[in-house]
Amino acid sequence: MEYITQKESRESKLIKPATLDLAWKSSKLLRWQDKREMEGLGHPPFIVLPTSVALSEDAISFYTPANELCGFAGVVKEENDIGLVWMLTTKAVEKIPILFFKEAKKWIERQPYTMLHNIADPRNTMHMKLLHMLGFKRLCYKTVGPKSLTYVEFAKLCVNQSL
């Protein structure tokens, strides 16, 4: 029998594989800022979350130590080891911001891409702060969506894990 440390056991309880069923059921739980971000792009949350989970190779769900769902994340693989990273959170994330950051950082560091990128609504201050703390850089502002809103394009160069 393989020995699992207490830390590994805790991590396995906080980060689990995301399922399409959970994504379908949970889109109504997303923070209003996350919903506004998706709607600004012209996409309803109840479609975006399950679609993002389906398109990602290893989508995950984050939980609090009390087993409350606090978010989803994934990376949609593009060409040349580049990934389109995404993360959507529930209000429960506000109960454990430091722990959530630490777990998100570990997850990002395990990604096998040379670069991760996407866009974010600059009004979503939690996302902007998290992106900065995770080492993502703002590249430029883009006008996007049916209402021509301004979003921030961001990226992070990563260590290529296959080298």
C-alpha positions in Angstrom: 0.0 0.0 0.0 1.4 3.4 -1.0 1.8 6.0 1.8 0.0 9.3 1.3 1.1 12.3 3.4 -1.5 14.4 5.2 -0.6 17.3 2.8 -1.3 15.2 -0.3 -4.5 14.0 1.2 -5.6 17.6 1.9 -4.7 18.6 -1.6 -6.7 15.8 -3.2 -9.7 17.0 -1.2 -9.3 20.6 -2.4 -8.7 19.9 -6.1 -10.7 17.3 -7.9 -11.4 16.5 -11.6 -14.3 18.6 -12.9 -17.2 16.8 -14.5 -19.7 18.1 -17.1 -22.5 17.3 -14.7 -21.0 19.4 -11.9 -20.4 22.2 -14.4 -24.0 22.2 -15.6 -25.3 22.2 -12.1 -22.9 24.8 -10.8 -23.1 27.7 -13.3 -25.8 29.4 -11.2 -23.4 29.4 -8.2 -20.7 31.5 -9.9 -19.8 34.9 -8.5 -21.7 37.7 -10.2 -18.4 39.2 -11.3 -17.5 36.0 -13.1 -21.0 35.9 -14.7 -20.7 39.5 -15.8 -17.3 38.7 -17.4 -18.8 35.9 -19.5 -21.9 37.9 -20.4 -19.7 40.8 -21.5 -18.2 38.4 -24.1 -21.7 37.5 -25.2 -21.8 34.1 -23.6 -24.3 32.8 -21.0 -22.6 31.2 -17.9 -24.7 28.1 -18.1 -23.2 27.4 -21.6 -19.6 28.7 -21.0 -18.8 26.6 -17.9 -19.7 23.2 -19.2 -18.2 24.0 -22.6 -14.9 25.1 -21.0 -14.8 21.9 -18.9 -15.5 19.8 -22.0 -12.8 21.6 -24.1 -10.1 21.4 -21.4 -7.9 18.3 -21.2 -7.8 18.2 -17.4 -10.4 20.6 -16.0 -10.5 20.8 -12.2 -12.8 21.9 -9.5 -11.5 23.6 -6.3 -13.1 23.1 -2.9 -12.8 24.7 0.6 -11.6 22.5 3.4 -15.3 22.3 4.4 -16.0 20.7 0.9 -17.7 23.8 -0.5 -17.2 24.2 -4.3 -15.2 27.4 -4.8 -14.4 27.2 -8.5 -13.3 25.6 -11.7 -10.3 25.9 -13.9 -8.8 24.4 -17.0 -6.6 25.0 -20.0 -7.7 24.6 -23.6 -4.7 23.4 -25.6 -3.7 25.4 -28.6 -0.9 24.9 -31.0 2.9 24.9 -30.1 2.4 24.1 -26.4 0.3 27.3 -25.8 -2.8 27.0 -23.6 -5.9 29.2 -23.1 -6.2 29.2 -19.3 -9.6 29.9 -17.6 -10.9 30.0 -14.1 -14.4 30.7 -12.8 -15.2 30.9 -9.1 -18.1 30.8 -6.6 -18.7 33.0 -3.6 -17.1 30.3 -1.4 -13.7 31.3 -2.7 -14.0 34.5 -0.7 -13.8 32.4 2.5 -10.3 31.1 1.8 -8.4 33.6 -0.4 -4.9 32.7 0.7 -5.5 29.0 0.5 -7.1 29.4 -2.9 -4.2 31.4 -4.2 -1.7 28.7 -2.9 -3.6 25.9 -4.5 -4.1 27.9 -7.8 -0.3 28.6 -7.9 0.5 24.9 -7.5 -2.0 24.0 -10.2 -0.6 26.6 -12.6 3.0 25.5 -12.0 2.1 21.9 -13.0 0.8 23.0 -16.4 2.9 21.5 -19.3 2.6 24.6 -21.5 5.3 27.1 -22.7 2.7 29.9 -22.4 -0.7 30.4 -20.9 -3.0 33.3 -21.9 -6.5 34.7 -22.1 -8.5 37.9 -21.5 -10.3 39.1 -18.4 -12.7 41.8 -17.5 -10.7 44.5 -15.6 -13.8 45.2 -13.4 -13.4 41.7 -12.0 -10.9 42.8 -9.3 -10.4 39.4 -7.7 -9.4 37.9 -11.1 -7.0 40.8 -11.8 -5.4 40.5 -8.4 -5.1 36.7 -8.7 -3.6 36.9 -12.2 -1.0 39.4 -10.9 -0.1 37.2 -7.9 0.2 34.1 -10.2 2.8 35.9 -12.3 0.6 36.7 -15.4 1.4 40.0 -17.2 -1.0 42.4 -18.7 -0.3 42.7 -22.4 -2.9 45.1 -23.8 -6.5 46.2 -23.7 -8.9 44.8 -26.3 -12.4 45.8 -27.2 -14.5 42.6 -27.3 -18.1 41.2 -27.2 -21.4 42.5 -28.4 -21.3 45.6 -26.2 -17.7 46.4 -27.2 -16.3 46.2 -23.6 -12.7 46.6 -22.8 -10.9 43.5 -21.5 -7.3 42.9 -20.5 -5.2 40.4 -22.5 -2.8 38.6 -20.2 -0.1 35.9 -20.5 2.5 34.0 -18.6 5.6 32.3 -20.0 6.0 29.0 -18.3 8.8 26.5 -17.9 8.4 23.9 -20.5 8.1 20.7 -18.4 9.2 18.5 -21.3 12.7 19.9 -21.5 
